Amino acid sequence: MKYMYQCSECEQIYDLGPELMLCPDCSRKQEPTRPLRGVLEVKLEGQPAQNWQPRDLLPVESEYFPAMPVGDTPLWEPYRLRKALRFPHLFIKDDTVNPTGSLKDRASFLVAAFARQHGLDRIVVASTGNAASSMAGVGAATGLEVTIFLPVRAPRPKMVQALHYGATLIPVNGNYDRAYELSLEFSRTRGGFNRNTAYNPLTIEGKKTVALEIIQQLGQVPDYIFVPTGDGVILSGVFKGFRDLISLGLAPRMPTVVAVQAEGSNALYRAYLTGDFAEPVSAATVADSICVDVPRNGYHALKQLKTYGGTCISVSDRDILAAQCELARTTGLFAEPAGATALAGFLATHTHIPNPSTVCLLITGHGLKDIDTALKSVKIPRKAISRIEELP
Ligand SMILES: *Cc1c(COP(=O)(O)O)cnc(C)c1O
């Protein structure tokens, strides 16, 4: 297989290399407080083996892969949820079981492998929490020094996790968008390979493996895939996976991809309706992993939604918390709020979806990653007992 970079805007081709992040031409058109211009994608050519594996379609040789079982996550057939919703072909792609508890490991895995191949030993990343804890964990497995920029109010479990893996944590006064800017300034002025989502082309490429696995597990292209969406990189990764397969003659068509945003952080949804990204509002949602003022991959994500007939919907925090509970109670899968957002989107729209359709929900992050929010929906009993007789 042969790999190169291609600009998602002007389609210019570039050699793959650690120096290049954005298209040098298109990134000159960058405006402040707007999504990134000149996002690069990996373009691949060749013919994979008959019994190809998702990792065969990644632009780094397997000898550089971290010793960590990222991906290969299970596809559930949740019969109680299927029955309750009368959707016999509903599936759950459970990415909570990745080593650090979120889908972000797919991107970190490829970034770490690439760093190893190119002899880079320092990684810098800004995050709402999961990309940081993920990069820290995969970095530990690989032997990379990881510096993370996180909003000072990021969920504590994600911080604790990153610190345990040995990362250097730089809390930022401000939100994720501010952390993103500071991390870019840091890698520019002090060095380090920047893993920021959408900015580093390997993030989309790494996340595409989720689509490759789904088609192998299902043996067909699903009709619908629901994707929780913040910066829009998982979304583009899903599109990229199916596009690769179509271009290689390994899949017949695109699924209908549904981007699900939180009402309080729905810049992509608004751009989907109006055609452009307006001035950002201050994002606020219980689903911290999809809380972004400016979706960094916004232009690219929007273009793909329009090109491939995808849709974008917006759900309330209440719907997200209700979906988190319903998922746990009917399937046994405990997801963080962003992780349950795909279900919230499906619950809001399933009556309009032709049935039976094959529907796949991406569950992207583990419930224990944000205990404070999970506690909003349950109560820990106050009173402890010493003897059974104290029970009513
Ligand atoms: C990062 C993340 C998302 C959203 O991914 P984007 O690429 O930012 O759209 C969704 N769920 C979880 C758990 C995440 O960590």
The ligand as an SDF file (V2000), in Angstrom:
LIG
                    3D

 15 15  0  0  0  0  0  0  0  0999 V2000
  -13.7250   13.0220   21.7050 C   0  0  0  0  0  0  0  0  0  0  0  0
  -14.9760   12.3080   22.0150 C   0  0  0  0  0  0  0  0  0  0  0  0
  -16.1300   12.4460   21.2230 C   0  0  0  0  0  0  0  0  0  0  0  0
  -16.2180   13.3700   20.0490 C   0  0  0  0  0  0  0  0  0  0  0  0
  -15.2450   13.2370   19.0580 O   0  0  0  0  0  0  0  0  0  0  0  0
  -14.9400   14.4490   18.0800 P   0  0  0  0  0  0  0  0  0  0  0  0
  -13.9430   13.9230   17.1490 O   0  0  0  0  0  0  0  0  0  0  0  0
  -14.4370   15.5830   18.9320 O   0  0  0  0  0  0  0  0  0  0  0  0
  -16.2240   14.8220   17.4090 O   0  0  0  0  0  0  0  0  0  0  0  0
  -17.2390   11.7050   21.5790 C   0  0  0  0  0  0  0  0  0  0  0  0
  -17.2510   10.9110   22.6620 N   0  0  0  0  0  0  0  0  0  0  0  0
  -16.1740   10.7760   23.4540 C   0  0  0  0  0  0  0  0  0  0  0  0
  -16.2670    9.8810   24.6500 C   0  0  0  0  0  0  0  0  0  0  0  0
  -15.0010   11.4530   23.1690 C   0  0  0  0  0  0  0  0  0  0  0  0
  -13.9510   11.3310   23.9930 O   0  0  0  0  0  0  0  0  0  0  0  0
  1  2  1  0
  2  3  1  0
  2 14  2  0
  3  4  1  0
  3 10  2  0
  4  5  1  0
  5  6  1  0
  6  7  2  0
  6  8  1  0
  6  9  1  0
 10 11  1  0
 11 12  2  0
 12 13  1  0
 12 14  1  0
 14 15  1  0
M  END
$$$$
